[in-house]
Amino acid sequence: MKCVHYFATYDPQRPRGCRKFGFESAKMPSMLVKQETGDECIAFEERKAKKKKGLDLNDPSLW
């Protein structure tokens, strides 16, 4: 789920997919690649963290 190529599908039988390799499966794509090749996925690229929008309710200056 941390890879930029991971996506969720609408198919209940194959809810996970990989855009890089073009497949959908019931298993996590990273696990499927490791199972088939024996190695970690070479196409893994970590997603960049999204910035939070809005107020930080934990900020003491608000209270």
ChimeraX attribute file (.defattr): number of C-alpha atoms within 10 A of each C-alpha:
attribute: neighborCount
match mode: 1-to-1
recipient: residues
	/A:1	14
	/A:2	11
	/A:3	15
	/A:4	15
	/A:5	18
	/A:6	20
	/A:7	14
	/A:8	13
	/A:9	13
	/A:10	8
	/A:11	11
	/A:12	9
	/A:13	10
	/A:14	15
	/A:15	15
	/A:16	20
	/A:17	22
	/A:18	19
	/A:19	12
	/A:20	11
	/A:21	11
	/A:22	8
	/A:23	11
	/A:24	20
	/A:25	17
	/A:26	13
	/A:27	13
	/A:28	16
	/A:29	23
	/A:30	19
	/A:31	13
	/A:32	15
	/A:33	16
	/A:34	13
	/A:35	11
	/A:36	8
	/A:37	9
	/A:38	10
	/A:39	11
	/A:40	13
	/A:41	14
	/A:42	9
	/A:43	13
	/A:44	14
	/A:45	12
	/A:46	11
	/A:47	12
	/A:48	9
	/A:49	7
	/A:50	6
	/A:51	6
	/A:52	7
	/A:53	6
	/A:54	6
	/A:55	8
	/A:56	10
	/A:57	9
	/A:58	8
	/A:59	8
	/A:60	7
	/A:61	7
	/A:62	8
	/A:63	6
